[in-house]
Every structure is written in C-alpha cells, then in structure tokens.
Amino acid sequence: MKPKKPEKTLQVDLFRMKLDQMLDQRHELYRLAGRLDWQAAEEQFGMLYSEEGFRSG
C-alpha cells in the first residue's frame, strides 16, 4: 500500500514532536535520506504499489 502524503498545513500540532526532531540528524542514513531524489524514486517504483493494498483471491 502506498504511504499517504502528509497534508500541508500551517498549523503545527503542539503536543506531538515531529519525526525529524526525534531522529539523530547526524546519522549517515538520515543524511542519505536528505540527498535522495524521492520524486524520482516514486516515479520509478510507484507502479509497484497499490492504493487498496493486497487482495487475496
């Protein structure tokens, strides 16, 4: 199932920390994720995912 895209709102939930605030931003995987072209990855691999998920027959 495709991940849901986050809604773009100006209001921030004051009682919930953002994920990027909880993670170690110095970690190599965190830095690598910032360098990836996620739009290109979604275009390349998006066809492999479904909005409905897996259906057994």
ZIHU-V948638 format. One record per backbone hydrogen bond with DSSP energy under -1.0 kcal/mol. NH is the residue of the N-H (numbers start at 1). CO is the residue of the C=O. If there is no record, write none. Layout:
# ZIHU-V948638
nh=NH co=CO
nh=NH co=CO
This chain:
# ZIHU-V948638
nh=2 co=50
nh=16 co=13
nh=21 co=18
nh=22 co=19
nh=23 co=19
nh=27 co=24
nh=31 co=27
nh=32 co=28
nh=33 co=29
nh=34 co=30
nh=35 co=32
nh=36 co=32
nh=38 co=36
nh=41 co=37
nh=42 co=38
nh=43 co=39
nh=44 co=40
nh=45 co=41
nh=46 co=42
nh=48 co=45
nh=49 co=46
